[in-house]
Amino acid sequence: MSFAPAGGNRNSKNLPFNSDGEREWSNGICGCFDSFGTACLACWCPCIVYSRNKSRVEYLEKKGVAHPDGGDSCTGDCCCYSALGMFGFGWVLQTGTRAAIRARYRISGGGCGDCCTVWCCTCCELTQESQELELEEQSLMHH
């Protein structure tokens, strides 16, 4: 089953949906090594990957097409993340973006799991989000 209203294929790997109509992430949390560049950037500058992911999902939601620049890097979101990050709380912002991405792609999970994932595995979690967005963006290019 594919889910592709007003946009690209939101389940390009054709993962099965459970009885609640939800599926798993297209790439596991340790799949970040498949996107080594993004994983490195997320490790050293998570604020940039966070900002890109957030702008990419918002652009997909509003326009139904991939962000022409691959996401916005140095934005107010990036600055907020950096400011909170200085005190060890940048991950708090990630929970909202992760929830938005889960909702867009009908991925199973919840707030508690999101908090644990973003707190424990920041760079892998950011990369996982980026990979999920990239799959839909790639499908849009092939239409």
VOPAGU-2260 file (C-alpha; in pm, 1 decimal, decimal comma):
REM VOPAGU-2260
SITE   aa  ch    i         X         Y         Z
SITE  MET   A    0       0,0       0,0       0,0
SITE  SER   A    1     137,7     342,3     -95,5
SITE  PHE   A    2      14,7     666,4      47,5
SITE  ALA   A    3      67,4     951,9    -195,4
SITE  PRO   A    4    -200,1    1221,7    -182,1
SITE  ALA   A    5     -82,2    1559,0    -311,4
SITE  GLY   A    6     283,2    1479,2    -332,0
SITE  GLY   A    7     527,6    1202,4    -394,7
SITE  ASN   A    8     527,4     848,6    -272,0
SITE  ARG   A    9     523,4     863,6     106,4
SITE  ASN   A   10     604,1     495,3     133,5
SITE  SER   A   11     847,2     436,4    -152,8
SITE  LYS   A   12     984,3     117,5       3,9
SITE  ASN   A   13     627,2     -17,3      21,7
SITE  LEU   A   14     655,1    -106,7     388,6
SITE  PRO   A   15     352,3    -283,3     536,1
SITE  PHE   A   16     102,3     -89,3     744,8
SITE  ASN   A   17     -14,3    -226,8    1078,7
SITE  SER   A   18    -376,5    -253,5    1187,5
SITE  ASP   A   19    -369,1     113,4    1295,6
SITE  GLY   A   20    -268,9     220,4     944,0
SITE  GLU   A   21      87,4     302,6    1045,8
SITE  ARG   A   22     423,3     170,7     932,2
SITE  GLU   A   23     785,2     169,2    1044,6
SITE  TRP   A   24    1053,9     416,5     939,3
SITE  SER   A   25    1200,1     344,4     595,1
SITE  ASN   A   26    1547,4     330,0     751,4
SITE  GLY   A   27    1633,6     213,8    1101,1
SITE  ILE   A   28    1793,5     447,8    1351,6
SITE  CYS   A   29    2132,9     288,5    1281,5
SITE  GLY   A   30    2077,9     337,3     907,9
SITE  CYS   A   31    2237,9     678,0     948,3
SITE  PHE   A   32    2562,4     529,5     819,7
SITE  ASP   A   33    2398,6     499,9     476,2
SITE  SER   A   34    2394,4     881,3     461,4
SITE  PHE   A   35    2742,4     942,7     593,9
SITE  GLY   A   36    2761,5    1312,2     499,6
SITE  THR   A   37    2433,4    1395,8     668,5
SITE  ALA   A   38    2529,8    1188,6     973,2
SITE  CYS   A   39    2860,4    1374,3    1006,3
SITE  LEU   A   40    2690,0    1712,8     972,3
SITE  ALA   A   41    2427,6    1605,6    1227,5
SITE  CYS   A   42    2704,8    1502,4    1465,5
SITE  TRP   A   43    2904,1    1826,2    1438,0
SITE  CYS   A   44    2631,0    2079,9    1353,5
SITE  PRO   A   45    2293,4    1931,1    1445,7
SITE  CYS   A   46    2135,5    2277,1    1429,4
SITE  ILE   A   47    2185,6    2285,0    1050,9
SITE  VAL   A   48    2035,7    1941,0     988,5
SITE  TYR   A   49    1746,9    2021,2    1223,2
SITE  SER   A   50    1676,3    2345,3    1034,9
SITE  ARG   A   51    1697,9    2173,9     695,0
SITE  ASN   A   52    1466,7    1890,8     799,7
SITE  LYS   A   53    1212,2    2129,8     944,9
SITE  SER   A   54    1208,4    2353,4     638,9
SITE  ARG   A   55    1190,8    2053,7     402,9
SITE  VAL   A   56     887,3    1898,6     573,1
SITE  GLU   A   57     714,1    2238,7     595,2
SITE  TYR   A   58     782,0    2302,0     224,9
SITE  LEU   A   59     643,6    1960,6     130,2
SITE  GLU   A   60     333,5    2029,4     340,6
SITE  LYS   A   61     271,2    2374,9     190,8
SITE  LYS   A   62     379,8    2331,9    -171,3
SITE  GLY   A   63     365,2    1957,5    -236,0
SITE  VAL   A   64     710,3    1964,3    -395,0
SITE  ALA   A   65    1066,3    1925,3    -272,1
SITE  HIS   A   66    1240,2    2230,9    -129,7
SITE  PRO   A   67    1439,8    2375,2    -421,3
SITE  ASP   A   68    1749,3    2433,9    -207,6
SITE  GLY   A   69    1737,9    2108,3     -12,5
SITE  GLY   A   70    1617,6    2294,7     295,9
SITE  ASP   A   71    1709,6    2615,9     471,0
SITE  SER   A   72    2023,9    2592,3     683,3
SITE  CYS   A   73    2091,3    2914,0     871,6
SITE  THR   A   74    1751,0    3026,2     994,0
SITE  GLY   A   75    1586,4    3132,9    1315,3
SITE  ASP   A   76    1519,5    2764,1    1380,0
SITE  CYS   A   77    1891,8    2694,5    1354,7
SITE  CYS   A   78    1967,2    2979,6    1596,3
SITE  CYS   A   79    1703,2    2862,2    1846,5
SITE  TYR   A   80    1841,3    2508,8    1828,8
SITE  SER   A   81    2195,0    2639,8    1884,8
SITE  ALA   A   82    2088,9    2854,3    2179,0
SITE  LEU   A   83    1906,3    2567,0    2345,7
SITE  GLY   A   84    2190,3    2334,2    2251,6
SITE  MET   A   85    2435,7    2538,7    2457,5
SITE  PHE   A   86    2237,8    2427,5    2761,2
SITE  GLY   A   87    2185,9    2071,6    2638,8
SITE  PHE   A   88    1824,3    2122,4    2529,7
SITE  GLY   A   89    1841,5    2143,2    2149,6
SITE  TRP   A   90    1687,1    1799,6    2129,0
SITE  VAL   A   91    1359,3    1937,6    2267,6
SITE  LEU   A   92    1290,1    2112,7    1935,3
SITE  GLN   A   93    1353,5    1792,0    1744,0
SITE  THR   A   94    1055,8    1617,9    1904,1
SITE  GLY   A   95     810,6    1844,9    1721,0
SITE  THR   A   96     971,2    1789,7    1382,9
SITE  ARG   A   97     992,4    1415,4    1441,5
SITE  ALA   A   98     622,2    1406,8    1528,8
SITE  ALA   A   99     537,4    1605,7    1212,7
SITE  ILE   A  100     737,8    1366,4     997,2
SITE  ARG   A  101     581,3    1063,0    1164,8
SITE  ALA   A  102     235,3    1207,3    1098,8
SITE  ARG   A  103     315,0    1290,3     734,9
SITE  TYR   A  104     438,2     939,2     659,1
SITE  ARG   A  105     202,3     757,3     895,9
SITE  ILE   A  106     492,2     613,3    1095,1
SITE  SER   A  107     412,0     439,7    1421,9
SITE  GLY   A  108     535,5     578,9    1748,9
SITE  GLY   A  109     451,8     842,8    2005,2
SITE  GLY   A  110     578,2    1135,4    2204,3
SITE  CYS   A  111     760,8     934,4    2468,7
SITE  GLY   A  112     947,3     730,4    2207,8
SITE  ASP   A  113    1027,5    1047,6    2014,3
SITE  CYS   A  114    1174,8    1209,9    2325,3
SITE  CYS   A  115    1389,4     908,7    2403,4
SITE  THR   A  116    1511,9     877,8    2046,3
SITE  VAL   A  117    1603,6    1243,7    1997,4
SITE  TRP   A  118    1767,5    1267,0    2338,2
SITE  CYS   A  119    1971,2     948,0    2313,1
SITE  CYS   A  120    2052,5     940,4    1940,6
SITE  THR   A  121    2046,4    1300,0    1816,0
SITE  CYS   A  122    2264,4    1266,3    1505,6
SITE  CYS   A  123    2116,2     930,0    1400,3
SITE  GLU   A  124    1762,6    1057,8    1454,5
SITE  LEU   A  125    1823,4    1370,9    1245,4
SITE  THR   A  126    1971,8    1157,6     968,6
SITE  GLN   A  127    1676,4     915,9     981,5
SITE  GLU   A  128    1436,0    1208,3     934,1
SITE  SER   A  129    1642,4    1342,1     645,3
SITE  GLN   A  130    1640,4    1000,7     476,3
SITE  GLU   A  131    1261,1     973,7     508,4
SITE  LEU   A  132    1215,2    1316,5     350,9
SITE  GLU   A  133    1462,8    1234,0      75,6
SITE  LEU   A  134    1264,9     927,2     -32,0
SITE  GLU   A  135     953,4    1136,3     -97,1
SITE  GLU   A  136    1156,1    1413,8    -262,2
SITE  GLN   A  137    1317,3    1160,7    -497,0
SITE  SER   A  138     977,7    1018,0    -588,6
SITE  LEU   A  139     857,0    1367,9    -678,1
SITE  MET   A  140    1145,5    1408,3    -923,4
SITE  HIS   A  141    1038,5    1093,6   -1106,2
SITE  HIS   A  142     682,3    1214,0   -1168,6
